[in-house]
């Protein structure tokens, strides 16, 4: 039987959704797909909350954006953003959170496996986003890869390294002060 969330856990999920809402809109436009801090925020949330609560936190962020609150990249929101060219990446973040969160939960003490999980999750997000971008923007898969993946690999790898270094420290501090 599944354990229910207590009030403290629900509040923490809400706070982490707010963190994603703060970092998600911060972006640098470089073409159709902007450089965003959303994935970095998700990685941190996964270290802090774990796979299940971290994924719920991201889904709440998506619902806030769907309602029209400008929490997506470039301070945008609404259904048109989720259904537009970048929507596949936004939905792909759910799978990224599940995959990366699984690795972080299961192999927390093995940083290299956490990195592998974040890379695999990001690759799934890239795949879903590229397919949707190709369809929505009426471009070839190759063109979509060059628009939505290739330019982002170095930055996303840096975000993964930052998260794999700072994430465990954040979680350990929360545990030390009995906040997690």
C-alpha positions as CSV (number, residue, x, y, z in Angstrom):
1,X,0.0,0.0,0.0
2,X,1.3,3.4,-0.9
3,X,2.1,5.8,1.9
4,X,0.3,9.1,1.7
5,X,2.2,12.4,1.8
6,X,2.1,14.4,5.0
7,X,1.6,18.1,5.1
8,X,5.3,18.8,5.4
9,X,6.0,16.8,2.2
10,X,3.2,18.5,0.3
11,X,4.6,21.9,1.3
12,X,8.1,20.9,0.2
13,X,6.7,19.8,-3.1
14,X,5.0,23.1,-3.5
15,X,8.2,25.0,-2.6
16,X,10.2,23.0,-5.1
17,X,7.6,23.7,-7.8
18,X,8.1,27.4,-7.0
19,X,11.8,27.0,-7.4
20,X,11.2,25.5,-10.9
21,X,8.8,28.4,-11.6
22,X,11.5,30.9,-10.7
23,X,14.4,29.2,-12.7
24,X,12.3,28.0,-15.6
25,X,11.6,31.3,-17.3
26,X,15.2,32.4,-17.2
27,X,16.5,31.7,-20.6
28,X,18.7,32.8,-23.4
29,X,17.2,32.7,-26.9
30,X,19.5,31.2,-29.4
31,X,16.9,30.1,-32.0
32,X,13.7,28.2,-31.9
33,X,14.7,26.5,-28.6
34,X,16.2,28.8,-25.9
35,X,18.8,27.8,-23.3
36,X,16.8,27.4,-20.1
37,X,17.6,26.5,-16.5
38,X,14.5,24.3,-16.2
39,X,16.5,21.0,-16.4
40,X,19.1,22.3,-13.8
41,X,16.2,23.1,-11.5
42,X,14.7,19.7,-12.0
43,X,18.0,17.9,-11.3
44,X,18.3,19.9,-8.0
45,X,14.7,19.1,-7.1
46,X,15.3,15.4,-7.7
47,X,18.2,15.4,-5.4
48,X,16.2,17.2,-2.7
49,X,12.8,15.4,-3.1
50,X,13.6,12.1,-4.9
51,X,12.0,10.7,-8.1
52,X,8.3,10.6,-7.1
53,X,8.0,13.9,-5.3
54,X,10.4,15.6,-7.7
55,X,8.4,14.5,-10.7
56,X,5.1,15.6,-9.0
57,X,6.8,19.0,-8.4
58,X,7.7,19.3,-12.1
59,X,4.1,18.3,-13.2
60,X,2.7,21.0,-10.9
61,X,5.1,23.5,-12.6
62,X,3.7,22.3,-16.0
63,X,0.1,22.8,-14.8
64,X,0.9,26.3,-13.6
65,X,2.3,27.1,-17.0
66,X,-0.6,25.4,-18.8
67,X,-2.9,27.8,-16.8
68,X,-1.2,30.7,-18.5
69,X,1.2,31.8,-15.7
70,X,4.4,32.9,-17.4
71,X,6.7,30.2,-15.9
72,X,8.1,28.7,-19.1
73,X,11.2,29.9,-20.9
74,X,11.2,33.5,-21.8
75,X,8.4,34.2,-19.3
76,X,5.7,32.5,-21.4
77,X,2.8,30.2,-20.5
78,X,-0.4,28.7,-21.8
79,X,-1.5,25.8,-23.9
80,X,0.1,27.2,-27.0
81,X,3.6,26.8,-25.4
82,X,2.9,23.2,-24.4
83,X,1.6,22.4,-27.9
84,X,4.1,24.6,-29.8
85,X,7.6,23.6,-31.1
86,X,9.2,23.4,-27.6
87,X,6.3,21.4,-26.1
88,X,8.0,18.1,-26.7
89,X,10.9,19.1,-24.5
90,X,8.5,20.3,-21.7
91,X,6.7,16.9,-21.8
92,X,10.1,15.2,-22.1
93,X,11.2,16.7,-18.8
94,X,8.7,14.4,-17.1
95,X,10.5,11.3,-18.4
96,X,13.8,13.0,-17.6
97,X,12.7,13.4,-14.0
98,X,11.5,9.8,-13.8
99,X,14.7,8.4,-15.2
100,X,17.2,10.7,-13.5
101,X,15.2,10.5,-10.3
102,X,15.3,6.7,-10.3
103,X,19.1,6.7,-10.6
104,X,19.5,9.4,-8.0
105,X,17.2,7.5,-5.6
106,X,18.8,4.1,-6.2
107,X,22.5,5.1,-6.5
108,X,22.7,8.3,-4.5
109,X,26.2,7.4,-3.1
110,X,27.6,6.7,-6.6
111,X,27.9,10.0,-8.3
112,X,28.9,8.5,-11.7
113,X,25.7,6.5,-11.8
114,X,23.7,9.6,-11.0
115,X,25.4,11.4,-13.9
116,X,24.6,8.4,-16.2
117,X,20.9,8.6,-15.0
118,X,20.8,12.3,-15.7
119,X,22.4,11.8,-19.2
120,X,19.9,9.0,-20.0
121,X,17.0,11.1,-18.9
122,X,18.2,14.1,-20.8
123,X,18.6,11.9,-23.9
124,X,15.0,10.7,-23.7
125,X,13.9,14.4,-23.3
126,X,16.0,15.3,-26.3
127,X,14.4,12.5,-28.3
128,X,10.8,13.4,-27.5
129,X,11.5,17.1,-28.0
130,X,13.2,16.5,-31.3
131,X,10.4,14.4,-32.7
132,X,7.8,17.0,-31.6
133,X,9.9,19.9,-32.9
134,X,10.3,18.2,-36.2
135,X,6.6,17.7,-36.5
136,X,5.5,21.1,-35.3
137,X,8.1,23.2,-37.2
138,X,7.8,21.0,-40.3
139,X,11.6,20.3,-40.4
140,X,13.6,17.1,-40.8
141,X,14.8,15.2,-37.8
142,X,18.3,16.3,-38.7
143,X,17.4,19.9,-38.8
144,X,15.5,19.5,-35.5
145,X,18.6,17.9,-33.9
146,X,20.7,20.9,-35.0
147,X,18.0,23.3,-33.7
148,X,17.1,21.6,-30.4
149,X,19.8,19.3,-29.3
150,X,23.3,19.8,-30.7
151,X,23.8,23.4,-29.4
152,X,22.6,22.3,-25.9
153,X,24.7,19.3,-25.2
154,X,27.8,21.1,-23.7
155,X,25.6,23.4,-21.5
156,X,23.4,20.5,-20.4
157,X,26.5,18.4,-19.5
158,X,27.8,21.3,-17.4
159,X,24.4,21.5,-15.7
160,X,24.6,17.8,-15.0
161,X,28.0,18.2,-13.5
162,X,26.9,21.1,-11.3
163,X,23.8,19.2,-10.1
164,X,25.9,16.1,-9.4
165,X,28.3,18.1,-7.3
166,X,25.8,20.5,-5.5
167,X,22.8,18.2,-5.3
168,X,24.2,15.7,-2.8
169,X,25.5,18.6,-0.7
170,X,22.0,20.1,-0.6
171,X,20.4,16.8,0.3
172,X,23.0,16.1,3.0
173,X,22.4,19.5,4.6
174,X,18.6,19.0,4.6
175,X,19.1,15.6,6.2
176,X,21.6,17.0,8.8
177,X,19.0,19.6,9.9
178,X,16.2,17.0,9.7
179,X,14.4,18.8,6.9
180,X,14.2,15.9,4.5
